[in-house]
Amino acid sequence: MFEFHSNKPKYFNYQYRTAKEYIIPFLQECFDVTPDLKVLEIGSAEAGVLKAFIENGNECMGIELSAARVELAEQFLQEEIAQQRVRFLAKNIYDIDIEKDIGHRFDLIILKDVIEHIPNQELFLAKLKDFLEPSGKVFFGFPPWQMPFGGHQQISTKKILSILPYYHLLPMPVYQGIFKLFGEREKRINDLIEIKETGISIERFERIFKKEGYTQLKRQLFLFNPIYQYKFNLKTRVQSRFISSIPVLRNFISTCAYYVIEK
């Protein structure tokens, strides 16, 4: 694992800066991200992304499965919570009663580095509609599955495995065998196998959202993910239009995909 994975204040700041300097400007190219918009982040973790929207004047909410991560978010945003500018819910979205638990729907839903962790993505995208206002938009940012580190192997506790690209594309028995050979922890192996089972390509993602009745407003593929600027001091690079237009190939050399869709 890299140091920033365990340094929660640092990672909170990375997420905040990415949202402020890249995600909000990307959204602004599609529609006005005005302060009156109600914003929901699903998989909000420590809520660094939401901090940027709070600063924008938006009323925000974070939904996160991990109660421990919600506790950290509440520590980082104590003042904003006291001002009733943000609130959090540690719950599975399928178990939420929107009227009872929330009280309203949202103009914008944010999913950053989340969709690739979710099983049954068709069901999930269908469920999102329940949380959206009629004119609501959804932002997705995710690593295409076939990209060099699409298996999230950077979270491996073994250094060589954390920096080795593409081996997540190997057949499952070989993939598992590599982790066992290097003595990776059982829990971390299970985490990485889970990601291998839910990782999503550009083509699959587009096929799903179209099937579920969404329309694409904007897409941007990146050669270097915007957050790499803070993680690795790599300048953000937009993927070339030529590569972006080639199905399958673009998955292997685009480290991040940004989308805005609407129902």
C-alpha positions as CSV (number, residue, x, y, z in Angstrom):
1,M,0.0,0.0,0.0
2,F,1.1,3.6,-0.6
3,E,1.4,5.9,2.4
4,F,-1.6,8.0,1.4
5,H,-4.0,5.0,1.6
6,S,-3.6,5.0,5.4
7,N,-3.1,8.7,5.8
8,K,-6.8,9.7,5.9
9,P,-6.3,13.5,6.3
10,K,-4.0,13.5,3.3
11,Y,-6.3,11.4,1.2
12,F,-9.2,13.6,2.2
13,N,-7.3,16.6,0.8
14,Y,-6.5,14.7,-2.5
15,Q,-10.2,14.0,-3.0
16,Y,-11.2,17.6,-2.1
17,R,-8.7,19.1,-4.6
18,T,-9.7,16.7,-7.3
19,A,-13.3,17.6,-6.9
20,K,-12.6,21.3,-6.7
21,E,-10.1,21.5,-9.6
22,Y,-11.4,18.9,-11.9
23,I,-14.8,17.4,-11.2
24,I,-16.7,20.7,-10.6
25,P,-15.2,22.3,-13.7
26,F,-16.0,19.2,-15.7
27,L,-19.6,19.4,-14.6
28,Q,-19.7,23.1,-15.3
29,E,-19.2,22.3,-19.0
30,C,-22.5,20.5,-19.0
31,F,-24.7,22.6,-16.7
32,D,-24.5,25.4,-14.1
33,V,-23.4,23.9,-10.7
34,T,-25.4,26.5,-8.8
35,P,-25.5,26.7,-5.0
36,D,-29.2,25.8,-5.0
37,L,-28.5,22.2,-6.3
38,K,-28.9,19.4,-3.8
39,V,-25.9,17.0,-4.1
40,L,-25.6,13.4,-3.0
41,E,-22.4,11.4,-3.0
42,I,-22.8,7.6,-2.9
43,G,-19.7,5.9,-1.5
44,S,-18.7,9.2,0.1
45,A,-15.9,7.7,2.3
46,E,-14.3,10.5,4.3
47,A,-16.2,13.1,2.2
48,G,-13.3,15.0,0.6
49,V,-15.3,15.3,-2.6
50,L,-18.3,16.7,-0.8
51,K,-16.2,19.4,0.9
52,A,-15.7,21.0,-2.6
53,F,-19.5,21.1,-3.2
54,I,-20.1,22.5,0.3
55,E,-17.8,25.3,-0.5
56,N,-19.7,25.8,-3.7
57,G,-22.8,26.5,-1.5
58,N,-24.6,23.2,-2.2
59,E,-26.7,21.3,0.3
60,C,-24.9,18.0,0.5
61,M,-25.4,14.4,1.7
62,G,-23.1,11.4,1.8
63,I,-24.2,7.8,1.9
64,E,-21.5,5.3,2.8
65,L,-21.6,1.6,3.8
66,S,-18.7,1.9,6.3
67,A,-19.7,3.4,9.6
68,A,-16.0,3.9,10.4
69,R,-15.5,6.1,7.3
70,V,-18.6,8.1,8.2
71,E,-17.2,8.7,11.6
72,L,-14.1,10.1,10.0
73,A,-16.1,12.3,7.6
74,E,-18.0,13.7,10.6
75,Q,-14.7,14.5,12.2
76,F,-13.3,16.3,9.1
77,L,-16.6,18.2,8.5
78,Q,-17.7,19.0,12.1
79,E,-18.3,22.7,11.4
80,E,-20.2,22.0,8.2
81,I,-22.4,19.5,9.9
82,A,-23.1,22.0,12.7
83,Q,-24.1,24.5,10.1
84,Q,-26.5,21.9,8.5
85,R,-24.7,22.1,5.2
86,V,-24.0,18.3,5.0
87,R,-25.3,15.1,6.6
88,F,-24.3,11.5,6.4
89,L,-26.1,8.2,6.3
90,A,-24.3,4.8,6.9
91,K,-26.6,2.6,5.1
92,N,-27.0,0.5,1.9
93,I,-28.9,2.5,-0.7
94,Y,-31.3,-0.5,-1.3
95,D,-32.4,-0.2,2.4
96,I,-33.2,3.5,2.3
97,D,-36.7,4.9,2.4
98,I,-36.2,8.2,0.6
99,E,-39.1,10.0,2.2
100,K,-38.4,8.8,5.7
101,D,-34.6,8.7,5.7
102,I,-33.8,11.7,3.5
103,G,-37.0,13.7,2.7
104,H,-36.1,14.9,-0.8
105,R,-34.4,13.9,-4.0
106,F,-31.3,15.2,-5.6
107,D,-30.2,17.4,-8.5
108,L,-26.8,15.8,-8.7
109,I,-25.4,12.4,-7.6
110,I,-21.7,11.8,-7.4
111,L,-20.0,8.4,-7.7
112,K,-16.2,8.7,-7.7
113,D,-14.3,5.4,-7.8
114,V,-17.4,3.5,-6.7
115,I,-19.2,1.9,-9.6
116,E,-16.2,-0.6,-10.1
117,H,-16.9,-1.9,-6.6
118,I,-20.6,-2.6,-7.0
119,P,-22.1,-6.0,-7.9
120,N,-25.1,-6.1,-10.3
121,Q,-24.4,-2.7,-11.8
122,E,-27.6,-2.8,-13.9
123,L,-29.7,-3.0,-10.7
124,F,-27.7,-0.2,-9.1
125,L,-28.1,2.2,-12.0
126,A,-31.9,1.5,-12.1
127,K,-32.0,2.2,-8.3
128,L,-30.3,5.6,-8.7
129,K,-33.3,7.0,-10.5
130,D,-35.2,6.8,-7.2
131,F,-32.8,9.4,-5.8
132,L,-32.9,11.8,-8.7
133,E,-35.1,14.8,-9.4
134,P,-36.6,14.6,-12.9
135,S,-33.9,16.8,-14.3
136,G,-31.2,15.3,-12.2
137,K,-27.7,14.4,-13.3
138,V,-25.2,11.7,-12.3
139,F,-21.4,12.0,-12.4
140,F,-19.2,8.9,-12.6
141,G,-15.5,8.8,-12.3
142,F,-13.9,5.3,-12.5
143,P,-10.8,3.4,-13.7
144,P,-11.6,1.3,-16.8
145,W,-11.1,-2.4,-15.8
146,Q,-8.3,-3.1,-18.3
147,M,-6.1,-0.1,-17.4
148,P,-2.7,-0.9,-15.8
149,F,-4.0,-0.8,-12.2
150,G,-7.7,-1.4,-12.9
151,G,-7.7,-4.3,-10.3
152,H,-6.7,-1.7,-7.6
153,Q,-3.6,-3.8,-7.0
154,Q,-2.0,-0.7,-5.6
155,I,-3.7,-1.5,-2.3
156,S,-1.6,-4.7,-2.0
157,T,0.5,-4.9,1.1
158,K,3.4,-6.3,-0.9
159,K,5.3,-3.5,-2.7
160,I,6.2,-5.4,-5.8
161,L,2.5,-6.4,-6.3
162,S,1.3,-2.8,-5.6
163,I,3.3,-1.4,-8.5
164,L,3.0,-4.3,-11.0
165,P,0.6,-3.4,-13.9
166,Y,-1.9,-5.5,-15.8
167,Y,-1.6,-8.8,-13.9
168,H,-5.2,-8.4,-12.6
169,L,-6.2,-9.4,-16.2
170,L,-4.9,-12.9,-15.7
171,P,-7.3,-15.8,-15.1
172,M,-8.7,-15.9,-11.6
173,P,-6.7,-19.1,-10.4
174,V,-3.4,-17.5,-11.6
175,Y,-4.3,-14.2,-10.0
176,Q,-5.1,-15.8,-6.7
177,G,-1.9,-17.9,-6.9
178,I,0.3,-14.8,-7.4
179,F,-1.0,-13.3,-4.1
180,K,-0.5,-16.5,-2.2
181,L,2.9,-16.9,-3.7
182,F,4.0,-13.5,-2.4
183,G,2.3,-14.1,1.0
184,E,-0.5,-11.4,0.7
185,R,-2.9,-11.3,3.6
186,E,-6.1,-13.3,3.2
187,K,-8.4,-10.3,3.7
188,R,-6.6,-8.2,1.2
189,I,-6.7,-11.1,-1.3
190,N,-10.5,-11.3,-0.8
191,D,-10.8,-7.5,-1.4
192,L,-8.8,-7.7,-4.6
193,I,-10.8,-10.7,-5.9
194,E,-14.0,-8.8,-5.2
195,I,-12.8,-6.0,-7.4
196,K,-11.8,-8.4,-10.1
197,E,-15.4,-9.7,-10.1
198,T,-17.0,-6.2,-10.3
199,G,-14.5,-4.2,-12.4
200,I,-16.1,-2.4,-15.3
201,S,-15.0,-1.5,-18.8
202,I,-16.0,1.7,-20.8
203,E,-18.1,-0.4,-23.2
204,R,-19.9,-2.3,-20.4
205,F,-20.6,0.9,-18.5
206,E,-22.0,2.7,-21.6
207,R,-24.1,-0.4,-22.5
208,I,-25.6,-0.5,-19.0
209,F,-26.5,3.1,-18.7
210,K,-28.1,3.2,-22.1
211,K,-30.1,0.0,-21.4
212,E,-31.3,1.6,-18.1
213,G,-32.6,4.7,-20.0
214,Y,-29.9,7.3,-19.3
215,T,-28.5,9.7,-21.8
216,Q,-24.8,10.7,-21.9
217,L,-24.2,14.4,-21.6
218,K,-20.4,14.4,-21.5
219,R,-17.4,12.0,-21.4
220,Q,-13.8,12.5,-20.9
221,L,-11.1,9.8,-20.8
222,F,-7.7,10.5,-19.2
223,L,-4.3,9.2,-20.0
224,F,-3.3,10.3,-16.4
225,N,-6.0,10.3,-13.8
226,P,-6.5,13.9,-12.3
227,I,-5.9,12.5,-8.8
228,Y,-2.4,11.3,-9.9
229,Q,-1.3,14.9,-9.8
230,Y,-1.5,14.8,-6.0
231,K,-0.7,11.1,-5.5
232,F,2.3,10.8,-7.8
233,N,3.1,14.3,-9.0
234,L,2.0,13.3,-12.5
235,K,0.5,16.1,-14.6
236,T,-3.1,15.4,-15.6
237,R,-3.3,14.3,-19.3
238,V,-6.5,14.0,-21.3
239,Q,-6.6,10.9,-23.5
240,S,-6.2,11.7,-27.2
241,R,-9.4,11.8,-29.3
242,F,-8.1,9.1,-31.6
243,I,-7.5,6.6,-28.7
244,S,-10.8,7.6,-27.0
245,S,-12.6,6.6,-30.2
246,I,-11.2,3.0,-30.4
247,P,-13.3,0.5,-28.4
248,V,-11.5,-1.9,-26.1
249,L,-8.0,-0.4,-26.8
250,R,-8.9,2.8,-24.9
251,N,-9.6,0.7,-21.8
252,F,-5.9,-0.4,-21.6
253,I,-4.4,3.1,-21.7
254,S,-7.0,5.3,-20.1
255,T,-6.5,5.4,-16.4
256,C,-9.7,7.2,-15.6
257,A,-13.1,7.9,-17.2
258,Y,-15.4,10.9,-16.3
259,Y,-19.1,10.8,-17.3
260,V,-22.2,12.9,-16.8
261,I,-25.5,11.2,-17.6
262,E,-29.1,12.0,-17.0
263,K,-32.3,10.0,-17.0
